[in-house]
Amino acid sequence: MSEVWQVFSKDDVGLKVKCSICKKKYANPGSSTTNMWNHLKFKHKPKFIELDRIRIGLSGSAFNQDVSNVSIDEDESEIEESNSLISQPSTSNYEPDLGQSDSTDSCIYPSPITDPSSIAIVHKTNSTLTKQMKMTQFTLNKSAKIKIDNALAYFIATNMMPYSLVEKDGFKLFVNALNPSYKLPGQKTHTESRIPSMYSETRNIIGNIIRSADVFTFTTDCWTSSSNQPFIGLTCHFINDNFKLTSACLGCIELSEDHTGENIADVVQMLFLDYEIPDRKICSIVTDYGSNMLKAVRNLNIPHVACFGHALNTTVSRILNMDEIKDIK
């Protein structure tokens, strides 16, 4: 059960939750705790910090300090900007300055001999301590956040993860444990911005590579997904400047119509035009023995090479279905 239920409780009907601190009620017919965590974060900051540390597994560690009496300033403008993490000296190898000073600017360090589990607290005033507690949560600068955003988009794209991944409570908890100050981009951000932007960049890179090649051969195939959606993929193959065989996927497109020869030929021709591949650079195209594929190749007027793997599989299947072979079984 989520730690937030230490503060909230459901009503008798089960459609609302009530905060035991301020008695405020929220509609919550399901099991989501997002609104409750947000309420604690903005209305009861000390309690939020206490429960959040328990949630991310810091309970019982050196970080488990009493924050119930700490006054947290809600004005984010008072937080000093920093591009680096606030470090906390290790008590195992830190040698404190033994010089005497009565100034309030001094640093107070617990004795490493009498209290080896204590963490050094650097402070000037109460407000400085307040700022330190906020900044110790691995504060990110703008460039670091952009780098993580791009890495997340790359992970979603290359591993074919659903956009809704960023809305899952478990994934949010995982990211929060890695860095509590990182704010996950929403599903809409990936759908409308980051993934399309990554596609455009990749498309331009592939286009530049293809323009430098002299001749191509292609492979294409069609299939139907488990949700009964027809797709076609087209891949080009060529020798690069280092004399290495290179392949690049030019497209994986959902067919708006059936897998007819005419429709397949139209899609392939569209991809040729999109990447500005002239006819003189097209050497051949490899497909299976499907009648629709053979008709598409004839419509495109491109030399055809039969797929050996498909031909071998068809041959073996037909042999195994022969009566003479069945009798042997």
Kinemage of the C-alpha trace (Angstrom):
@kinemage 1
@onewidth
@group {chain A} dominant
@subgroup {mainchain}
@vectorlist {calphas} color= white
{ca met a 1} P 0.000 0.000 0.000
{ca ser a 2} L 1.263 3.478 -0.837
{ca glu a 3} L 2.726 5.556 1.993
{ca val a 4} L 0.325 8.377 1.134
{ca trp a 5} L -2.481 6.461 2.867
{ca gln a 6} L -0.863 7.323 6.174
{ca val a 7} L -2.352 10.794 5.674
{ca phe a 8} L -5.411 10.115 3.497
{ca ser a 9} L -8.440 7.912 4.068
{ca lys a 10} L -11.421 6.983 1.888
{ca asp a 11} L -14.980 7.848 2.813
{ca asp a 12} L -17.647 5.219 3.444
{ca val a 13} L -18.776 5.258 -0.188
{ca gly a 14} L -15.229 4.917 -1.498
{ca leu a 15} L -15.516 7.753 -4.019
{ca lys a 16} L -13.586 10.441 -2.120
{ca val a 17} L -10.443 10.713 -0.019
{ca lys a 18} L -9.830 13.098 2.891
{ca cys a 19} L -6.577 14.590 4.145
{ca ser a 20} L -6.200 14.015 7.886
{ca ile a 21} L -4.087 17.176 8.214
{ca cys a 22} L -6.274 19.848 6.603
{ca lys a 23} L -9.493 17.797 6.150
{ca lys a 24} L -9.647 18.642 2.425
{ca lys a 25} L -11.516 16.121 0.249
{ca tyr a 26} L -10.769 14.962 -3.305
{ca ala a 27} L -12.747 12.813 -5.702
{ca asn a 28} L -10.877 9.527 -6.100
{ca pro a 29} L -13.068 6.590 -7.194
{ca gly a 30} L -10.076 4.546 -8.379
{ca ser a 31} L -6.708 3.613 -6.918
{ca ser a 32} L -4.576 6.471 -8.274
{ca thr a 33} L -2.551 8.378 -5.661
{ca thr a 34} L -1.192 11.155 -7.897
{ca asn a 35} L -3.578 13.870 -6.649
{ca met a 36} L -2.891 12.954 -3.039
{ca trp a 37} L 0.886 13.156 -3.506
{ca asn a 38} L 0.498 16.524 -5.255
{ca his a 39} L -1.651 17.780 -2.359
{ca leu a 40} L 1.043 16.837 0.167
{ca lys a 41} L 3.773 18.308 -2.013
{ca phe a 42} L 2.188 21.753 -2.258
{ca lys a 43} L 0.223 21.969 1.012
{ca his a 44} L 2.148 19.888 3.548
{ca lys a 45} L 5.752 19.900 2.388
{ca pro a 46} L 7.391 18.441 5.540
{ca lys a 47} L 5.034 15.453 5.529
{ca phe a 48} L 5.575 15.008 1.771
{ca ile a 49} L 9.371 14.851 2.243
{ca glu a 50} L 9.007 12.358 5.083
{ca leu a 51} L 6.733 10.001 3.126
{ca asp a 52} L 8.590 10.453 -0.159
{ca arg a 53} L 11.853 9.334 1.451
{ca ile a 54} L 10.128 6.234 2.747
{ca arg a 55} L 8.635 5.621 -0.694
{ca ile a 56} L 11.966 5.733 -2.534
{ca gly a 57} L 13.677 3.501 0.005
{ca leu a 58} L 15.615 5.995 2.134
{ca ser a 59} L 13.818 5.013 5.327
{ca gly a 60} L 16.232 4.073 8.111
{ca ser a 61} L 19.284 5.486 6.307
{ca ala a 62} L 21.382 8.463 7.239
{ca phe a 63} L 18.969 10.616 5.282
{ca asn a 64} L 16.094 9.738 7.616
{ca gln a 65} L 16.131 12.973 9.572
{ca asp a 66} L 13.240 14.485 11.508
{ca val a 67} L 11.651 16.997 9.140
{ca ser a 68} L 8.405 17.474 11.016
{ca asn a 69} L 9.584 20.742 12.553
{ca val a 70} L 11.435 22.097 9.535
{ca ser a 71} L 9.804 25.059 7.854
{ca ile a 72} L 9.970 24.715 4.105
{ca asp a 73} L 9.673 27.933 2.111
{ca glu a 74} L 7.237 27.383 -0.758
{ca asp a 75} L 8.755 30.237 -2.791
{ca glu a 76} L 10.854 28.429 -5.388
{ca ser a 77} L 12.453 31.738 -6.399
{ca glu a 78} L 14.579 31.623 -3.252
{ca ile a 79} L 16.336 28.478 -4.338
{ca glu a 80} L 19.827 29.327 -5.546
{ca glu a 81} L 20.524 28.034 -9.052
{ca ser a 82} L 23.315 25.502 -9.282
{ca asn a 83} L 24.707 23.328 -12.081
{ca ser a 84} L 26.254 20.833 -9.687
{ca leu a 85} L 25.017 18.604 -6.909
{ca ile a 86} L 25.453 19.670 -3.286
{ca ser a 87} L 27.900 17.154 -1.896
{ca gln a 88} L 27.878 15.906 1.667
{ca pro a 89} L 31.355 15.114 3.073
{ca ser a 90} L 31.977 11.552 4.154
{ca thr a 91} L 32.588 11.180 7.888
{ca ser a 92} L 34.923 8.263 7.286
{ca asn a 93} L 37.749 10.239 5.678
{ca tyr a 94} L 36.928 13.913 6.243
{ca glu a 95} L 39.298 15.851 8.510
{ca pro a 96} L 37.489 18.902 9.942
{ca asp a 97} L 39.173 22.262 10.300
{ca leu a 98} L 40.286 22.563 13.915
{ca gly a 99} L 40.560 26.348 13.770
{ca gln a 100} L 38.396 28.290 16.213
{ca ser a 101} L 35.650 30.515 14.895
{ca asp a 102} L 32.591 32.075 16.494
{ca ser a 103} L 31.096 33.168 13.200
{ca thr a 104} L 27.708 31.917 12.078
{ca asp a 105} L 29.410 31.031 8.777
{ca ser a 106} L 31.218 28.113 10.408
{ca cys a 107} L 30.604 24.523 9.388
{ca ile a 108} L 29.488 22.072 12.075
{ca tyr a 109} L 30.611 18.467 11.603
{ca pro a 110} L 29.734 15.607 13.988
{ca ser a 111} L 32.738 13.757 15.330
{ca pro a 112} L 33.592 10.809 13.034
{ca ile a 113} L 34.630 8.798 16.100
{ca thr a 114} L 31.598 9.313 18.328
{ca asp a 115} L 28.963 9.297 15.570
{ca pro a 116} L 30.258 7.608 12.375
{ca ser a 117} L 26.769 7.345 10.855
{ca ser a 118} L 26.058 11.067 10.974
{ca ile a 119} L 26.096 13.183 7.847
{ca ala a 120} L 27.741 16.603 7.919
{ca ile a 121} L 25.309 19.496 7.781
{ca val a 122} L 26.555 22.723 6.272
{ca his a 123} L 24.568 25.752 7.384
{ca lys a 124} L 24.673 29.471 7.770
{ca thr a 125} L 21.116 30.290 8.746
{ca asn a 126} L 17.819 28.440 8.962
{ca ser a 127} L 16.943 29.562 5.425
{ca thr a 128} L 20.220 28.129 4.116
{ca leu a 129} L 19.343 24.763 5.686
{ca thr a 130} L 15.935 24.950 4.024
{ca lys a 131} L 17.517 25.567 0.611
{ca gln a 132} L 20.013 22.747 1.127
{ca met a 133} L 17.246 20.215 1.801
{ca lys a 134} L 15.658 21.075 -1.543
{ca met a 135} L 18.894 21.177 -3.506
{ca thr a 136} L 20.200 17.831 -2.230
{ca gln a 137} L 17.686 16.006 -4.435
{ca phe a 138} L 20.108 15.898 -7.392
{ca thr a 139} L 19.063 19.174 -8.993
{ca leu a 140} L 19.359 19.155 -12.801
{ca asn a 141} L 20.379 22.042 -14.987
{ca lys a 142} L 18.647 22.658 -18.308
{ca ser a 143} L 21.182 20.869 -20.510
{ca ala a 144} L 21.165 17.778 -18.283
{ca lys a 145} L 17.375 17.590 -18.394
{ca ile a 146} L 17.342 17.853 -22.197
{ca lys a 147} L 19.904 15.048 -22.402
{ca ile a 148} L 17.734 12.782 -20.229
{ca asp a 149} L 14.586 13.727 -22.211
{ca asn a 150} L 16.285 12.737 -25.466
{ca ala a 151} L 17.558 9.477 -23.970
{ca leu a 152} L 14.038 8.621 -22.822
{ca ala a 153} L 12.622 9.332 -26.297
{ca tyr a 154} L 15.352 7.156 -27.842
{ca phe a 155} L 14.503 4.324 -25.437
{ca ile a 156} L 10.795 4.520 -26.323
{ca ala a 157} L 11.485 4.635 -30.076
{ca thr a 158} L 14.159 1.951 -30.385
{ca asn a 159} L 12.464 -0.511 -28.021
{ca met a 160} L 8.975 0.144 -29.440
{ca met a 161} L 7.557 1.021 -26.049
{ca pro a 162} L 4.064 2.547 -25.782
{ca tyr a 163} L 3.890 6.316 -25.281
{ca ser a 164} L 1.757 5.666 -22.198
{ca leu a 165} L 4.864 4.312 -20.430
{ca val a 166} L 5.569 7.759 -18.963
{ca glu a 167} L 2.123 7.786 -17.328
{ca lys a 168} L 2.600 4.473 -15.496
{ca asp a 169} L 2.922 4.777 -11.715
{ca gly a 170} L 5.648 2.135 -11.556
{ca phe a 171} L 7.803 3.901 -14.151
{ca lys a 172} L 7.289 7.240 -12.369
{ca leu a 173} L 8.434 5.649 -9.110
{ca phe a 174} L 11.505 4.195 -10.836
{ca val a 175} L 12.495 7.560 -12.350
{ca asn a 176} L 11.843 9.344 -9.054
{ca ala a 177} L 14.166 6.898 -7.277
{ca leu a 178} L 16.911 7.666 -9.805
{ca asn a 179} L 16.501 11.432 -9.537
{ca pro a 180} L 13.625 13.032 -7.593
{ca ser a 181} L 14.161 16.427 -9.252
{ca tyr a 182} L 13.632 15.095 -12.807
{ca lys a 183} L 10.179 15.858 -14.170
{ca leu a 184} L 8.987 13.292 -16.704
{ca pro a 185} L 7.718 14.670 -20.045
{ca gly a 186} L 4.087 13.746 -20.647
{ca gln a 187} L 2.708 11.336 -23.217
{ca lys a 188} L 1.557 14.225 -25.425
{ca thr a 189} L 5.072 15.685 -25.486
{ca his a 190} L 6.489 12.448 -26.898
{ca thr a 191} L 3.612 11.900 -29.320
{ca glu a 192} L 3.591 15.390 -30.832
{ca ser a 193} L 7.142 16.618 -30.345
{ca arg a 194} L 10.054 14.442 -29.304
{ca ile a 195} L 9.460 11.264 -31.322
{ca pro a 196} L 8.480 13.144 -34.530
{ca ser a 197} L 11.555 15.350 -34.079
{ca met a 198} L 13.768 12.283 -33.646
{ca tyr a 199} L 12.221 10.728 -36.766
{ca ser a 200} L 12.945 13.873 -38.802
{ca glu a 201} L 16.573 13.936 -37.672
{ca thr a 202} L 17.020 10.243 -38.468
{ca arg a 203} L 15.282 10.686 -41.819
{ca asn a 204} L 17.703 13.477 -42.787
{ca ile a 205} L 20.725 11.385 -41.755
{ca ile a 206} L 19.546 8.425 -43.858
{ca gly a 207} L 18.813 10.737 -46.781
{ca asn a 208} L 22.350 12.167 -46.708
{ca ile a 209} L 23.859 8.665 -46.586
{ca ile a 210} L 21.755 7.464 -49.515
{ca arg a 211} L 22.652 10.431 -51.676
{ca ser a 212} L 26.324 9.491 -51.398
{ca ala a 213} L 25.780 5.890 -52.620
{ca asp a 214} L 26.027 4.897 -56.270
{ca val a 215} L 23.744 1.873 -56.619
{ca phe a 216} L 21.101 0.103 -54.522
{ca thr a 217} L 19.244 -3.141 -54.216
{ca phe a 218} L 16.046 -3.369 -52.162
{ca thr a 219} L 14.102 -5.868 -50.083
{ca thr a 220} L 10.428 -5.520 -49.284
{ca asp a 221} L 7.717 -7.543 -47.614
{ca cys a 222} L 4.160 -7.196 -46.327
{ca trp a 223} L 2.517 -8.549 -43.207
{ca thr a 224} L -0.570 -8.156 -41.067
{ca ser a 225} L -0.284 -7.250 -37.386
{ca ser a 226} L -2.094 -9.009 -34.546
{ca ser a 227} L -4.627 -6.165 -34.610
{ca asn a 228} L -5.317 -6.943 -38.298
{ca gln a 229} L -3.478 -3.885 -39.657
{ca pro a 230} L -1.553 -4.360 -42.943
{ca phe a 231} L 2.039 -3.050 -43.134
{ca ile a 232} L 4.798 -2.889 -45.729
{ca gly a 233} L 8.507 -2.381 -45.143
{ca leu a 234} L 11.207 -1.320 -47.596
{ca thr a 235} L 14.960 -1.641 -46.946
{ca cys a 236} L 17.811 -0.558 -49.207
{ca his a 237} L 21.253 -2.183 -49.362
{ca phe a 238} L 24.434 -0.626 -50.751
{ca ile a 239} L 28.229 -0.500 -50.487
{ca asn a 240} L 29.457 2.551 -48.585
{ca asp a 241} L 32.658 4.553 -49.080
{ca asn a 242} L 34.554 2.117 -46.849
{ca phe a 243} L 33.462 -0.776 -49.047
{ca lys a 244} L 31.161 -2.226 -46.382
{ca leu a 245} L 27.715 -3.634 -47.055
{ca thr a 246} L 25.231 -1.264 -45.436
{ca ser a 247} L 21.461 -1.453 -44.968
{ca ala a 248} L 18.931 1.251 -44.148
{ca cys a 249} L 15.201 0.986 -43.539
{ca leu a 250} L 13.456 3.537 -45.734
{ca gly a 251} L 10.003 3.006 -44.309
{ca cys a 252} L 7.565 0.823 -42.435
{ca ile a 253} L 4.158 2.027 -43.511
{ca glu a 254} L 0.622 0.999 -42.720
{ca leu a 255} L -1.247 0.187 -45.895
{ca ser a 256} L -4.538 2.020 -46.101
{ca glu a 257} L -5.765 -0.605 -48.581
{ca asp a 258} L -5.271 -4.318 -49.228
{ca his a 259} L -1.990 -6.001 -50.197
{ca thr a 260} L -2.684 -5.792 -53.920
{ca gly a 261} L 0.140 -5.512 -56.431
{ca glu a 262} L -0.954 -2.009 -57.439
{ca asn a 263} L -1.034 -0.729 -53.850
{ca ile a 264} L 2.359 -2.221 -53.050
{ca ala a 265} L 3.904 -0.711 -56.174
{ca asp a 266} L 2.454 2.720 -55.309
{ca val a 267} L 3.947 2.694 -51.803
{ca val a 268} L 7.393 1.570 -52.997
{ca gln a 269} L 7.392 4.195 -55.739
{ca met a 270} L 6.394 6.857 -53.199
{ca leu a 271} L 9.384 5.944 -51.007
{ca phe a 272} L 11.724 6.099 -54.003
{ca leu a 273} L 10.493 9.629 -54.732
{ca asp a 274} L 10.618 10.649 -51.071
{ca tyr a 275} L 14.315 9.766 -50.841
{ca glu a 276} L 15.007 11.076 -54.358
{ca ile a 277} L 16.399 7.768 -55.608
{ca pro a 278} L 16.781 7.910 -59.417
{ca asp a 279} L 15.999 4.876 -61.595
{ca arg a 280} L 19.638 4.634 -62.713
{ca lys a 281} L 20.704 3.779 -59.126
{ca ile a 282} L 18.157 0.966 -58.692
{ca cys a 283} L 19.814 -2.396 -59.387
{ca ser a 284} L 17.181 -4.932 -58.252
{ca ile a 285} L 14.536 -5.757 -55.661
{ca val a 286} L 14.203 -8.950 -53.596
{ca thr a 287} L 10.754 -10.276 -52.644
{ca asp a 288} L 9.035 -13.568 -51.905
{ca tyr a 289} L 7.028 -15.530 -54.471
{ca gly a 290} L 3.689 -13.966 -53.535
{ca ser a 291} L 1.597 -13.170 -56.578
{ca asn a 292} L 0.941 -9.644 -55.311
{ca met a 293} L 4.674 -9.014 -54.881
{ca leu a 294} L 5.487 -10.350 -58.320
{ca lys a 295} L 2.830 -8.097 -59.855
{ca ala a 296} L 4.158 -5.064 -57.952
{ca val a 297} L 7.680 -5.709 -59.262
{ca arg a 298} L 6.364 -5.936 -62.817
{ca asn a 299} L 4.530 -2.630 -62.373
{ca leu a 300} L 7.700 -0.989 -61.063
{ca asn a 301} L 9.730 -2.421 -63.950
{ca ile a 302} L 12.647 -3.352 -61.687
{ca pro a 303} L 14.816 -6.497 -62.052
{ca his a 304} L 13.492 -9.100 -59.605
{ca val a 305} L 15.474 -11.478 -57.394
{ca ala a 306} L 13.526 -14.204 -55.602
{ca cys a 307} L 14.078 -14.584 -51.872
{ca phe a 308} L 16.076 -17.803 -51.382
{ca gly a 309} L 14.840 -18.288 -47.809
{ca his a 310} L 11.206 -18.098 -48.870
{ca ala a 311} L 11.835 -20.397 -51.847
{ca leu a 312} L 13.567 -22.969 -49.620
{ca asn a 313} L 10.803 -22.834 -47.021
{ca thr a 314} L 8.126 -23.294 -49.706
{ca thr a 315} L 10.020 -26.230 -51.235
{ca val a 316} L 10.453 -28.033 -47.909
{ca ser a 317} L 6.813 -27.469 -46.946
{ca arg a 318} L 5.569 -28.917 -50.226
{ca ile a 319} L 7.866 -31.927 -49.935
{ca leu a 320} L 6.682 -32.678 -46.420
{ca asn a 321} L 3.076 -32.545 -47.626
{ca met a 322} L 3.644 -35.131 -50.394
{ca asp a 323} L 1.841 -38.440 -49.893
{ca glu a 324} L 5.054 -40.397 -50.314
{ca ile a 325} L 6.683 -38.463 -47.457
{ca lys a 326} L 3.600 -38.695 -45.238
{ca asp a 327} L 3.689 -42.496 -45.597
{ca ile a 328} L 7.261 -42.521 -44.319
{ca lys a 329} L 6.201 -40.620 -41.231
